[in-house]
Amino acid sequence: MSIGNKPIYSNSNKTVTVTLKEWKFSDGQPITARSVLFWMNLLKANKTNWGACVPGHFPDNVVSATAVNAHSVRFKLNAAYSPTWFTYNELSQVVPIPMAWDRTSLTSSVPTAATANLPDTTTVGAEAVCKVLNAQATDLATYAASAIWSVVDGPWKLKSFTTDGKAVFIPNTSCSGPIKSTIKEFVELPFT
């Protein structure tokens, strides 16, 4: 059920390669190695603001992350790790994110993986992208209409959201993962 196939460990467990399944985001763009590298770039540039950051562990124990091809990512590690431990404790944190989120402002054009000079490829750019995403995350009233949050990869997408927490989800008809929505609407109702 993972977006990636079983990781392949090599180089005495100092290198791990993950091949992604050919799934797509709701905007039709493929989930690729670049989607993983985008997330890694944001994480490395902003790790002190990441709640799961434990100094010396992920992402510090990843020396480099590179795209082998469109659907495979290679992580070079700073030491040999147990494949079971690294897979379930470190790789489980990896979240491929859509290139539509790689913006330094809401008015900038929607990038694609082929776009040159993507903001996240520099530390300054990755920090700027995180500022935009964080600002959007705090603007609850715009969640349902957001050009950023409307691009998803799961079985549901947000139809409406109120600032008191009522969320209405509808099926993401573009979902390419193994679990599809089976009902017309899913509603989360807040209560005291």
C-alpha positions as CSV (number, residue, x, y, z in Angstrom):
1,M,0.0,0.0,0.0
2,S,3.1,2.3,0.1
3,I,3.8,4.7,-2.7
4,G,7.2,3.1,-2.9
5,N,8.3,-0.4,-3.6
6,K,10.4,-2.3,-1.0
7,P,13.6,-0.3,-0.6
8,I,16.8,-1.9,-1.9
9,Y,19.9,-1.6,0.4
10,S,23.4,-1.8,-0.9
11,N,27.0,-0.7,-0.1
12,S,26.9,-2.5,3.2
13,N,23.6,-0.8,4.1
14,K,25.0,2.7,3.5
15,T,22.9,3.3,0.4
16,V,19.2,2.7,-0.1
17,T,17.2,3.0,-3.3
18,V,13.5,3.4,-3.4
19,T,11.4,3.0,-6.6
20,L,8.1,4.8,-6.6
21,K,4.9,3.4,-8.1
22,E,3.6,5.3,-11.0
23,W,0.9,7.3,-9.2
24,K,-0.3,10.8,-9.9
25,F,-1.3,13.9,-8.0
26,S,-4.8,15.2,-8.5
27,D,-3.6,17.9,-11.0
28,G,-2.4,15.0,-13.3
29,Q,1.3,15.5,-12.6
30,P,3.1,12.2,-11.8
31,I,4.5,11.5,-8.3
32,T,8.2,11.2,-9.1
33,A,11.7,11.1,-7.6
34,R,11.6,14.9,-7.9
35,S,8.6,15.0,-5.6
36,V,10.7,13.2,-3.0
37,L,13.7,15.5,-3.6
38,F,11.4,18.6,-3.3
39,W,10.3,17.4,0.2
40,M,13.9,16.5,1.1
41,N,15.1,20.0,0.1
42,L,12.4,21.7,2.2
43,L,13.2,19.5,5.1
44,K,17.0,20.0,5.0
45,A,16.6,23.8,4.7
46,N,14.0,24.0,7.5
47,K,14.7,21.1,9.8
48,T,14.8,23.2,13.0
49,N,11.1,23.9,12.4
50,W,10.2,20.3,11.8
51,G,8.6,18.7,14.8
52,A,10.0,15.2,14.1
53,C,13.6,16.4,13.8
54,V,16.0,14.6,16.1
55,P,19.6,15.9,15.6
56,G,21.8,13.2,14.2
57,H,18.9,11.2,12.8
58,F,16.7,11.9,9.7
59,P,17.6,14.0,7.7
60,D,21.0,14.5,9.3
61,N,21.9,10.8,8.6
62,V,21.2,11.3,4.9
63,V,24.4,12.5,3.2
64,S,22.7,12.9,-0.2
65,A,19.4,12.2,-2.0
66,T,19.4,12.0,-5.8
67,A,17.1,10.9,-8.5
68,V,18.4,7.8,-10.2
69,N,15.6,8.2,-12.8
70,A,12.1,9.6,-12.9
71,H,10.8,7.0,-10.4
72,S,13.8,6.1,-8.2
73,V,15.5,7.9,-5.4
74,R,18.9,7.0,-3.9
75,F,19.7,8.0,-0.4
76,K,23.4,7.8,0.6
77,L,23.7,7.5,4.4
78,N,26.4,8.6,6.8
79,A,26.8,5.1,8.2
80,A,25.4,1.5,7.9
81,Y,22.0,1.1,9.4
82,S,19.7,-1.8,9.9
83,P,17.5,-1.9,6.8
84,T,14.4,-2.8,9.0
85,W,15.1,0.1,11.4
86,F,15.9,2.6,8.6
87,T,12.9,1.6,6.5
88,Y,10.3,1.8,9.3
89,N,11.8,4.7,11.4
90,E,13.4,6.9,8.8
91,L,12.0,6.3,5.3
92,S,8.5,6.1,6.7
93,Q,8.7,9.9,7.3
94,V,9.3,10.6,3.6
95,V,6.4,12.5,1.9
96,P,6.5,13.2,-1.8
97,I,4.9,16.5,-2.4
98,P,3.5,18.1,-5.6
99,M,5.6,20.5,-7.6
100,A,2.5,22.8,-7.5
101,W,3.6,23.7,-4.0
102,D,7.1,24.9,-5.0
103,R,6.3,28.6,-4.9
104,T,7.7,31.6,-3.2
105,S,4.4,33.4,-3.6
106,L,0.8,32.5,-4.4
107,T,0.9,34.6,-7.5
108,S,3.9,32.8,-9.0
109,S,3.3,30.4,-11.8
110,V,2.7,26.7,-11.1
111,P,6.0,24.9,-11.6
112,T,6.5,21.5,-13.1
113,A,9.4,19.1,-12.5
114,A,10.8,20.2,-15.9
115,T,10.8,23.9,-14.8
116,A,14.3,25.3,-14.6
117,N,15.4,27.0,-11.4
118,L,12.8,25.6,-9.1
119,P,12.8,27.6,-5.8
120,D,13.4,24.6,-3.5
121,T,16.8,23.8,-5.1
122,T,18.5,26.4,-3.1
123,T,18.5,26.8,0.7
124,V,17.1,30.4,0.4
125,G,14.5,29.3,-2.0
126,A,13.4,26.3,0.1
127,E,13.1,28.6,3.1
128,A,10.9,31.0,1.1
129,V,8.7,28.1,-0.1
130,C,8.3,26.9,3.5
131,K,7.2,30.5,4.5
132,V,4.5,30.4,1.8
133,L,3.3,26.9,2.8
134,N,3.3,27.9,6.5
135,A,1.4,31.1,5.8
136,Q,-1.2,29.0,3.8
137,A,-1.4,26.5,6.6
138,T,-2.4,29.2,9.1
139,D,-5.0,30.7,6.8
140,L,-7.8,28.3,7.7
141,A,-10.5,30.2,5.9
142,T,-8.8,29.6,2.5
143,Y,-8.1,25.8,2.8
144,A,-10.9,24.7,0.4
145,A,-10.1,27.3,-2.3
146,S,-6.3,27.1,-2.0
147,A,-4.5,26.5,-5.2
148,I,-1.8,24.8,-3.1
149,W,-3.9,22.5,-0.9
150,S,-6.2,21.5,-3.8
151,V,-3.4,19.3,-5.2
152,V,-3.5,16.0,-3.4
153,D,-2.6,12.4,-3.9
154,G,-5.0,10.4,-1.7
155,P,-8.6,9.2,-2.2
156,W,-10.1,12.5,-0.9
157,K,-9.9,16.2,-1.6
158,L,-11.3,19.0,0.4
159,K,-14.6,20.5,-0.6
160,S,-15.2,22.9,2.3
161,F,-13.6,23.8,5.6
162,T,-14.8,26.1,8.4
163,T,-12.5,27.8,10.9
164,D,-14.3,25.9,13.7
165,G,-13.1,22.6,12.1
166,K,-16.0,21.3,10.0
167,A,-14.3,19.6,7.0
168,V,-16.2,18.2,4.0
169,F,-14.3,15.9,1.6
170,I,-15.3,14.6,-1.8
171,P,-13.7,11.8,-3.8
172,N,-10.4,12.6,-5.6
173,T,-11.4,11.0,-9.0
174,S,-7.8,11.2,-10.1
175,C,-6.5,9.0,-7.2
176,S,-4.1,6.4,-8.6
177,G,-3.4,4.7,-5.3
178,P,-4.8,1.3,-4.2
179,I,-7.6,2.8,-2.0
180,K,-10.4,4.6,-3.7
181,S,-13.2,6.5,-2.0
182,T,-16.5,4.5,-2.0
183,I,-18.9,7.1,-0.7
184,K,-20.0,10.5,-2.2
185,E,-18.9,12.6,0.7
186,F,-17.1,12.4,4.0
187,V,-17.8,15.0,6.7
188,E,-15.9,15.7,9.9
189,L,-18.0,17.5,12.4
190,P,-16.5,19.4,15.3
191,F,-18.2,19.1,18.7
192,T,-17.6,20.2,22.2
